[in-house]
Structures are given as C-alpha cells and as structure tokens.
Amino acid sequence: MKIESKGLISLEINGEIYDYKLYQSLDSLSRTKSQRKSAKELNISHTVFNRRLLKAEDKLGVKITQKIGNGTHLTADGLKLLEEFRKYLIQIEKTSSINIAGGHISTGLLESIETPFDINIYSSNDEDAFKLAKRGVVDILTLDDPLIAYERDINFMPIAYDYLVLVSSPKSRNVESISDLEGLDFVGVNGSAQRLAWNSLRHYDIKFNIKDTVNSQFDAFKIVRNSENLYTFLNASYFKGNELLKYDTQHVISVIKVNEDKPEVDEFVRYLLNDAQKSIGKQGFTPMG
C-alpha cells in the first residue's frame, strides 16, 4: 500500500482518501476486539460500523479485520493502517501531549490503564518504535523486551514483569516436560521477547523448527490455534498457555525517557512506577516490588 498524509487527519492510500472516522474505528476495535462494543463507544450503529470497515476493505483490496473466537481483531494490514494513522497523529499533535511509541505488549498495557495524563500512543514493534525515538518524534519509548536497551547501553526503567507461555491447538500433542519440546514446529513473532524462549531451548539442547514468522502475537495465536502440532510462545499477560518456561522467560516491560526536557515525561514515568502499579497488576502483569 502506498500511504501519504493528506489534510489534517486523512491518509491517501493508493489514491483513495481515508478520514478520521476510519482511524477512530480501527483504534477502538484494537482495544475492544468487538464491533458492537466499538460501535457503542463511537455512538453509531453496528451496521454503520461494519459497513465502514467493509467499504475500506473493498477500496484497499485487503482484509483489515478477522474473526477470532467471539471477537474481531485487526489483521496485519489493519494494524499497519492503524499504525500509519497513529504515526501521523504523533507528528501533528500539540507538544503538550506525551507522545509514546513502543511494542504491542507494552503500549497495550499503557492503553489499558487509566492515567491523568494527555497521552498519544503509537503501537508497533520494538525496532520500529526505536527508529521513531531516534528521530525525536516521541517523548517516551516503551519496550516489550529490553534487548534494544541492553545492546545500546541505554538506561531503561522497568514498570512490570511478564513471561512467556507455550500456546497450541487443543488437537496438538500434549507437552508436559521440556524434553517434549524436542523437534516441535513453532511460529515466531518479530520484535517480541521470544528470543528468551529460543535461547532457553538451545540451553536445554532442544532441537526445534521455526516454520513461520509473523509480526503480531494475535496472528501467531490464530495460526497455532487452527493448526495441529504447531506451537508458539506468547506473553502470559495476554494469552493463557503452558507455563513450562515461565522462569526462563521472565522479563521486564520497560520505558525509556526520550524527551527529558518535558516535565510531563518525568511525571508520567513516576506515575507508572508508583500510583499505576495496582492497575498494572490488574492487567495480568506482575507489578514491580
């Protein structure tokens, strides 16, 4: 898709103009995972909401939503479109707001908790978010995995703990011990903390195969749930699964202050480390301390 900004909050994609209403729909659906809930949130009928998505899909020529269980999730193309809208919003937003970019898990956490701050959140993967931070587009960088910070000797502040669980289809072979992982086929997720799982398997001398790689944990979940004898490791804060490598894959969800000249940035980080810890715990993460 060829994407360009057009007007105040419209994007031109392959010659077609998509306005703020589509952005609102995608943004709401990314949080609610329900067309009916999003329609209610936007104060429109479910029919109008659904028609808006179908019209966009028809123009784009790609699917931007997909049914998973009883919910509706954004596809990789839907997430890409939403991310482009958010990126453009960040670039035009007033400087009084706190602009945040980061991995899907860490930004999803910040989106799920109530804060007294005016924040704009751009969700992608750690690598793409880091590129935005280097350009000075955002005030705070959040990381699903602190690897980027470790590699570059960047100071980061942990705000929560998470770990990985093994996820598969009910039809897949049951895994009860680490030795049962020998020779299994996996779906990888770019920019996630899965490196911890792969390193652990190598440490235990377990041979395994990464058969496919996707950009979203939700895409990986859909693939393995609909496949027999295909597995993946996903964040326990969002998915239920086998905790076989819980202690091997425990890691921090962290933030990095990019714009240290803005007082609101320090205030927001202090809030996350103190007042927000109870809310963070309620979202399935392990709070600090």
C-alpha positions as CSV (number, residue, x, y, z in Angstrom):
1,M,0.0,0.0,0.0
2,K,1.3,3.5,-0.9
3,I,0.4,5.7,2.1
4,E,0.7,9.5,2.3
5,S,-0.7,12.1,4.8
6,K,-3.5,14.2,3.3
7,G,-5.2,17.1,5.1
8,L,-5.5,17.4,8.9
9,I,-6.1,13.8,9.7
10,S,-6.7,11.9,6.5
11,L,-4.4,9.5,4.7
12,E,-4.2,8.9,1.0
13,I,-3.7,5.2,0.2
14,N,-3.4,4.1,-3.4
15,G,-5.2,7.2,-4.5
16,E,-8.1,6.9,-2.0
17,I,-8.7,9.2,0.9
18,Y,-9.4,7.7,4.3
19,D,-10.5,10.1,7.0
20,Y,-10.6,10.3,10.8
21,K,-13.7,8.1,11.1
22,L,-11.8,5.0,9.9
23,Y,-9.0,5.8,12.3
24,Q,-11.5,6.0,15.2
25,S,-13.0,2.7,14.2
26,L,-9.7,0.9,13.9
27,D,-8.4,2.5,17.1
28,S,-11.5,1.4,19.1
29,L,-11.6,-2.1,17.6
30,S,-7.9,-2.6,18.5
31,R,-8.9,-2.1,22.2
32,T,-12.4,-3.7,22.4
33,K,-11.9,-6.6,20.0
34,S,-15.7,-6.3,19.4
35,Q,-17.5,-4.5,16.6
36,R,-20.6,-4.0,18.8
37,K,-18.7,-2.5,21.7
38,S,-16.8,-0.2,19.3
39,A,-20.0,0.9,17.6
40,K,-21.4,1.8,21.0
41,E,-18.2,3.6,22.0
42,L,-18.4,5.7,18.8
43,N,-22.1,6.3,19.2
44,I,-23.0,4.7,15.9
45,S,-25.0,1.6,14.9
46,H,-23.3,-1.7,14.5
47,T,-24.4,-1.7,10.8
48,V,-22.8,1.6,10.1
49,F,-19.6,0.5,11.9
50,N,-19.4,-2.8,9.9
51,R,-20.2,-1.0,6.6
52,R,-17.3,1.4,7.3
53,L,-14.9,-1.4,7.6
54,L,-16.2,-3.4,4.6
55,K,-16.0,-0.2,2.5
56,A,-12.4,0.3,3.5
57,E,-11.6,-3.3,2.7
58,D,-13.2,-3.1,-0.7
59,K,-11.2,0.0,-1.6
60,L,-7.9,-1.3,-0.2
61,G,-8.3,-4.8,-1.6
62,V,-7.1,-6.4,1.6
63,K,-8.7,-7.7,4.8
64,I,-8.2,-5.3,7.8
65,T,-10.2,-7.3,10.3
66,Q,-10.6,-11.0,11.2
67,K,-12.8,-13.1,13.4
68,I,-11.0,-14.9,16.3
69,G,-13.4,-16.8,18.5
70,N,-16.2,-14.4,19.5
71,G,-14.2,-11.3,18.8
72,T,-13.0,-9.2,15.9
73,H,-9.2,-8.4,15.7
74,L,-7.2,-6.3,13.2
75,T,-5.2,-8.2,10.6
76,A,-1.6,-7.3,9.9
77,D,-2.8,-4.9,7.2
78,G,-5.3,-3.4,9.6
79,L,-2.6,-2.9,12.2
80,K,-0.3,-1.4,9.6
81,L,-3.1,1.1,8.6
82,L,-3.8,2.0,12.3
83,E,-0.1,2.5,12.9
84,E,0.2,4.9,10.0
85,F,-2.7,6.9,11.3
86,R,-1.1,7.0,14.8
87,K,2.3,7.9,13.4
88,Y,0.8,10.8,11.6
89,L,-1.2,11.9,14.7
90,I,2.0,11.9,16.7
91,Q,3.7,14.1,14.2
92,I,0.9,16.8,14.2
93,E,-0.1,16.6,17.9
94,K,0.4,19.5,20.1
95,T,3.6,19.3,22.1
96,S,1.8,19.5,25.4
97,S,0.8,15.9,25.0
98,I,3.0,13.0,25.8
99,N,3.8,11.0,22.7
100,I,4.6,7.3,23.3
101,A,5.8,4.6,20.9
102,G,6.6,1.0,21.6
103,G,5.9,-2.7,21.3
104,H,2.4,-4.1,21.1
105,I,2.5,-5.6,24.6
106,S,3.9,-2.5,26.4
107,T,1.7,0.0,24.6
108,G,-1.3,-2.2,25.1
109,L,-0.6,-2.1,28.8
110,L,-0.5,1.7,28.8
111,E,-3.7,1.9,26.8
112,S,-5.5,-0.4,29.3
113,I,-4.8,1.7,32.4
114,E,-6.4,5.0,33.3
115,T,-4.0,7.9,33.7
116,P,-4.5,11.6,34.4
117,F,-2.1,12.5,31.6
118,D,-2.8,13.5,28.0
119,I,-1.0,10.8,26.0
120,N,-0.9,9.6,22.4
121,I,0.2,6.0,21.8
122,Y,1.8,4.5,18.7
123,S,2.0,0.7,18.8
124,S,4.3,-1.3,16.6
125,N,7.3,-3.5,17.4
126,D,10.3,-2.5,19.4
127,E,12.6,-1.9,16.4
128,D,10.2,0.4,14.5
129,A,9.4,2.3,17.7
130,F,13.1,2.7,18.4
131,K,13.5,4.3,14.9
132,L,10.8,6.8,15.8
133,A,12.5,7.6,19.1
134,K,15.8,8.2,17.3
135,R,14.1,10.7,15.1
136,G,12.8,12.5,18.1
137,V,9.2,12.0,17.1
138,V,8.2,10.6,20.5
139,D,8.7,11.6,24.2
140,I,8.7,8.0,25.6
141,L,9.8,4.7,24.2
142,T,8.3,1.5,25.7
143,L,9.9,-1.9,25.2
144,D,8.3,-5.4,25.2
145,D,11.8,-6.7,25.5
146,P,14.8,-4.7,26.9
147,L,17.2,-6.2,24.3
148,I,17.5,-2.9,22.3
149,A,18.4,-1.0,25.5
150,Y,20.9,-3.7,26.6
151,E,22.6,-3.7,23.2
152,R,23.0,0.1,23.2
153,D,23.7,0.6,26.9
154,I,20.6,2.8,27.2
155,N,19.1,3.4,30.6
156,F,15.6,2.0,30.9
157,M,13.0,1.8,33.8
158,P,11.1,-1.4,34.4
159,I,7.4,-0.9,35.1
160,A,6.2,-4.5,35.2
161,Y,7.3,-8.2,34.8
162,D,5.9,-10.6,32.2
163,Y,6.8,-14.1,31.0
164,L,6.0,-16.4,28.0
165,V,3.6,-19.3,27.8
166,L,3.5,-22.1,25.3
167,V,0.4,-21.9,23.1
168,S,-1.0,-24.5,20.7
169,S,-4.2,-26.1,19.4
170,P,-6.2,-28.5,21.7
171,K,-5.5,-31.0,18.9
172,S,-1.8,-30.7,19.2
173,R,0.4,-33.1,21.0
174,N,0.4,-32.5,24.8
175,V,3.6,-31.0,26.3
176,E,4.3,-31.9,29.9
177,S,8.1,-31.5,30.2
178,I,10.9,-29.6,28.4
179,S,12.0,-32.8,26.7
180,D,8.6,-32.9,25.0
181,L,9.5,-29.8,23.1
182,E,12.1,-31.7,21.1
183,G,11.6,-31.4,17.3
184,L,8.4,-29.3,17.5
185,D,7.5,-26.7,14.9
186,F,6.9,-23.1,16.0
187,V,5.6,-19.8,14.8
188,G,7.9,-16.9,15.6
189,V,6.8,-13.3,16.3
190,N,9.1,-10.4,15.1
191,G,10.0,-7.9,17.8
192,S,8.8,-10.0,20.7
193,A,10.5,-11.4,23.7
194,Q,10.5,-14.9,22.1
195,R,14.3,-14.8,21.9
196,L,14.2,-15.8,25.6
197,A,12.3,-19.0,24.7
198,W,14.6,-19.8,21.8
199,N,17.7,-19.2,23.9
200,S,16.2,-21.4,26.7
201,L,15.5,-24.3,24.3
202,R,19.1,-24.1,23.0
203,H,20.4,-24.1,26.6
204,Y,18.4,-27.3,27.2
205,D,19.8,-28.8,23.9
206,I,16.3,-29.0,22.4
207,K,16.1,-29.0,18.7
208,F,13.2,-27.1,17.2
209,N,12.0,-25.5,13.9
210,I,10.6,-22.1,13.3
211,K,8.2,-22.8,10.4
212,D,6.8,-19.3,10.0
213,T,7.3,-15.8,11.3
214,V,4.6,-13.1,11.8
215,N,4.5,-9.5,13.1
216,S,1.7,-9.9,15.6
217,Q,1.2,-12.2,18.6
218,F,-2.5,-12.3,17.7
219,D,-1.6,-13.6,14.2
220,A,0.6,-16.2,15.8
221,F,-2.2,-17.2,18.2
222,K,-4.7,-17.6,15.3
223,I,-2.3,-19.7,13.3
224,V,-1.4,-22.2,16.0
225,R,-5.0,-22.5,17.3
226,N,-6.1,-23.5,13.8
227,S,-3.1,-25.9,13.2
228,E,-2.3,-29.3,14.5
229,N,1.1,-29.7,16.1
230,L,2.2,-26.1,15.6
231,Y,3.3,-24.1,18.6
232,T,4.3,-20.6,19.7
233,F,5.4,-18.7,22.8
234,L,3.3,-15.6,23.7
235,N,3.1,-13.2,26.6
236,A,1.3,-14.5,29.6
237,S,-0.3,-11.1,30.2
238,Y,-2.4,-11.6,27.1
239,F,-2.6,-15.3,26.5
240,K,-3.2,-18.5,28.5
241,G,-0.9,-21.4,28.0
242,N,1.6,-23.9,29.3
243,E,4.0,-22.2,31.9
244,L,6.8,-24.6,31.2
245,L,9.4,-21.9,30.6
246,K,7.9,-19.3,33.0
247,Y,11.1,-18.7,35.0
248,D,13.3,-19.0,31.9
249,T,11.4,-16.3,30.0
250,Q,10.5,-13.8,32.7
251,H,11.4,-10.3,31.5
252,V,10.7,-6.7,32.2
253,I,8.3,-4.4,30.4
254,S,10.1,-1.0,30.4
255,V,10.1,2.6,29.4
256,I,12.8,5.0,28.2
257,K,12.6,8.7,28.6
258,V,13.4,10.1,25.1
259,N,12.5,13.8,25.7
260,E,13.9,14.6,29.1
261,D,13.2,18.3,28.7
262,K,9.5,17.9,29.0
263,P,8.4,17.9,32.7
264,E,5.3,15.8,31.9
265,V,7.6,12.9,30.9
266,D,9.1,12.7,34.4
267,E,5.7,13.0,36.0
268,F,4.2,10.2,33.8
269,V,7.1,7.8,34.5
270,R,6.9,8.4,38.3
271,Y,3.1,7.7,38.0
272,L,3.8,4.4,36.3
273,L,6.3,3.4,38.9
274,N,4.0,4.3,41.8
275,D,0.3,5.1,41.6
276,A,-0.2,2.9,38.4
277,Q,1.3,-0.3,39.8
278,K,-2.0,-1.6,41.2
279,S,-3.7,-1.0,37.8
280,I,-0.8,-2.7,36.0
281,G,-1.3,-5.8,38.2
282,K,-4.9,-6.0,37.3
283,Q,-4.0,-6.2,33.6
284,G,-2.2,-9.6,34.0
285,F,1.3,-8.3,34.6
286,T,3.4,-8.7,37.7
287,P,3.9,-5.2,39.3
288,M,7.4,-4.0,40.4
289,G,8.3,-4.5,44.1
